[in-house]
Each structure stands twice: as structure tokens, then as C-alpha cells.
Amino acid sequence: MDQKFCRHYKGDCYPPTNRYCRDCPEADLACNRLWQAVVDLSNSEKGGGVILPDTRALMLPNPKNGNIVHLKINVTWNLSKEDYLHYISTGHARMGRKEERHDPFVSPSLTRQEPYVHSITKLLGGINDPLIAEVLKIQK
């Protein structure tokens, strides 16, 4: 993960600081609204799953944890708030091993979130969406 993806990030890329976005005191400036748009999108089919374009994946809500939505193809895995916000800043959310935590192309959770995060962003209006532009402004 790129430790400099957000000027507000305070951590060393290792748990639990890799989940800093969940508790960031500056998140209300824009990040929480963008993440809420992702959560709302996951709920838009009333729990039935949102088909992510250009993938075989579905995005599903997580009623127990608002910092995570579920993605599903054959198995279900988590897309976390910090993975998505890291992707918005860097354009990357690749899988990694624990010794690769400082690789700027790897997601904070070390899970493979590409191309799914691309599709979610597309459904939200694209990288030029005003809300995404606002998050990028806050992050830099």
C-alpha cells in the first residue's frame, strides 16, 4: 500500500493501522460520503446483488459492518472502505503478500480488488465524478 495515498493517513501499512480510514477524523470532509455511495450502490438491488460491469462479480451489502461491502463470483470476499479509498487515490488495488505491504500497487488488505473497484467507480459516475474529485482533493 502507498503510505502517502492520503495526507491524513497515519500508520505503517500494518494492521490495525492499515484500516485507519475507518476512524479518520477527516473522513467526514468527503471520504465518508463517497464510501456511503458505494454502500448505497450495494443495497440498490435490495440485497440481490449489483452486477459489476466488465466482470463476473456481484457486489452485495454487508448489513453487519458499514466499512465493508461483499464481492462475489464463486466465493464471497470483502471490499473494505480503505481498499476503495486507496484505489481512488492511487488507481491500484492489487493482491499482495505480507512482505509486500509497502508496495504502492497493493491494496491495504492485500486482497485483489481490481478490476472490481474500476467497475464500482464506473457505476458511481466515473473517476471524474464530483464526489470522487472532492475525495482526491482531500487526500492530496
Secondary structure, 3 states (H helix, E strand, C coil): CCCCCCCCCCCCCCCCHHHHHHCCCCHHHCHHHHHHHHHHHHHCCCCCCEECCCCCCEEECCCCCCCEEEEECCCEEEEEHHHHHHHHHHCCCECCCHHHCCCCCECCCCCCCCCHHHHHHHHCCCCCCHHHHHHHHHHC
